[in-house]
Amino acid sequence: MTALAGRERGLIGARDVTAAVTGIGVVAPGGVGTEAWWASALRGRSAIGPVTRFDAAGSPARLAGEIAGFTDEDHVSGRLLPQTDRVTRLALAAAAEALGMAELDPEGLPDYAVGVVTANAAGGFEFGQRELQALWSRGSRHVGAYQSFAWFYAANSGQISIRHGLRGPSGVVVSEQAGGLDAVAQARRHLRRGVQAVVTGGADSTLCPWGWTAHLAAGGMSTAHDPDRAYLPFDADANGHVVGEGGALFVVEDGDAARARGARVLGLVAGCAATFDPAPGTGRPRLLAAAELALADAEITPADVDVVFADAAGDRAADRAEAEALTTLFGPFGVPVTAPKAMTGRLLSGGSAVDLAAALLALRDQVIPPTAGTTDVADDCPVDLVTGRARPARLRTALVLARGRGGFNAATVVRAAD
């Protein structure tokens, strides 16, 4: 097994800094904007429903987590609309909110002080589908020049950097559901090398026929027709997941620089880790090594963790494996566990980013959002799952977990600002 912990003490030129989150932007099922989405999450109101963005009537899976109330033209200029996929428009909206919340004006900083690192697992699927349809139905002359970049995974980072004049280190991480956490870990590494701030996080949108076909081929999707019983993490009746769209972006800054400019610090990224699946036959469940490494990176023990935001696959075997990892660390029912993604569906790279946003907001408001849908926690998943309604709690430290297809595992520890 190989692993990458977030402290990076051995990097040439690295320095020890506090990674402070000063801005959050959320565009996800349940709400456009951080506070709107958070209010919906605390109510435990599911945003899963029948697919409306295309005709899914002939598909075995017909439910999705769609973002209602997001009008692309309100967030992207008419000039930029034909150059971008929906996922890039979502990312631009989230980045603008995060920078606004942070009150960070890149124009007032040195040219290379602010970078961008985003995660994206699928690229611009809807844009690519339209161009392929034009190619095969009308010919190559009808394929636009923007196809050369609008479909690409890095388009979100590129368009955010152009809009806001961010000339610092930029990049993209592709590790499916783990991507949102992996991007934040990469952002923290940039801070350790001397960058002042990074816009980071993840977003995905694949709710189009081409994207849906890929999800069906990958397997694991719920075929239930009742939105309230389609995605049930850790439930005895779990039968797969629901796909959603959206994500969250953050402004992560050098803590000293953030405080020097009087910024409000929403929380601290205290520990990061990424691992691959353990070798078969080792008896080690997925996520355990990533969680252990993230706790070690944060220099804390399991007893210091107040809440876990679970990956919550909604698959019986995967849920059992995650529950085993949690009980190994914390003991049976040893720590409150929640999965707000049960109300949004799984958002690929955006999912773990939204979970990280939820963790920071939970620390801010001292409340744990519930897991929607799940009513009968399986006996072989002995976790203290928060269901039904939000749970007030004294919270200082949260652990966020994510698993991606292909063997990617990630864990992040966030701590309340001192």
NORGI-V43355 format. One record per backbone hydrogen bond with DSSP energy under -1.0 kcal/mol. NH is the residue of the N-H (numbers start at 1). CO is the residue of the C=O. Records with the same first field share a line. If there is no record, write none. Layout:
NH: CO ; CO
This chain:
4: 274
6: 272
11: 8
14: 11
15: 192
20: 253
21: 267
22: 251
23: 251
25: 249
27: 247
28: 31
31: 28
33: 26
37: 33
38: 34
39: 35
40: 36
41: 37
42: 38
43: 39
45: 40
47: 343
49: 64
51: 62
59: 56
64: 49
65: 243
74: 71
75: 72
76: 72
81: 77
83: 80
84: 81
89: 85
90: 86
91: 87
92: 88
93: 89
94: 90
95: 91
96: 92
97: 93
98: 94
99: 95
100: 96
101: 97
102: 98
104: 99
108: 105
109: 106
113: 110
115: 197
116: 169
117: 199
118: 171
119: 201
120: 173
124: 151
125: 123
128: 124
129: 125
130: 126
131: 127
132: 128
133: 129
134: 130
135: 131
136: 132
137: 133
138: 134
139: 134
142: 139
143: 140
147: 144
148: 145
149: 146
150: 146
152: 149
155: 152
158: 154
159: 155
160: 156
161: 157
162: 158
163: 159
164: 160
166: 161
168: 114
171: 116
173: 118
178: 175
179: 176
182: 178
183: 179
184: 180
185: 181
186: 182
187: 183
188: 184
189: 185
190: 186
191: 187
192: 188
194: 191
195: 190
196: 113
197: 113
198: 252
199: 115
200: 250
201: 117
202: 248
203: 119
204: 246
208: 206
212: 208
213: 209
214: 210
215: 211
216: 212
217: 213
218: 214
219: 215
222: 241
229: 226
235: 232
236: 376
238: 235
240: 314
241: 220
244: 346
245: 65
246: 204
247: 27
248: 202
249: 25
250: 200
251: 23
252: 198
253: 20
254: 196
255: 18
258: 254
259: 255
260: 256
261: 257
262: 259
263: 258
266: 21
268: 415
269: 19
270: 268 ; 413
271: 413
273: 411
274: 4
275: 409
276: 2
282: 279
288: 285
291: 287
292: 288
293: 289
294: 290
295: 291
296: 292
297: 293
298: 294
300: 295
304: 301
305: 302
306: 397
308: 336
309: 399
310: 338
319: 315
320: 316
321: 317
322: 318
323: 319
324: 320
325: 321
326: 322
327: 323
328: 324
329: 325
330: 326
331: 327
333: 382
334: 331
337: 384
338: 308
342: 339
343: 340
345: 341
346: 242
350: 347
351: 348
354: 350
355: 351
356: 352
357: 353
358: 354
359: 355
360: 356
361: 357
362: 358
363: 359
364: 360
365: 361
366: 362
367: 362
368: 391
371: 386
374: 372
378: 234
381: 378
383: 381
385: 383
386: 337
389: 387
391: 368
393: 366
398: 414
399: 307
400: 412
401: 309
402: 410
404: 408
407: 404
409: 275
410: 402
411: 273
412: 400
413: 271
414: 398
415: 268
416: 396
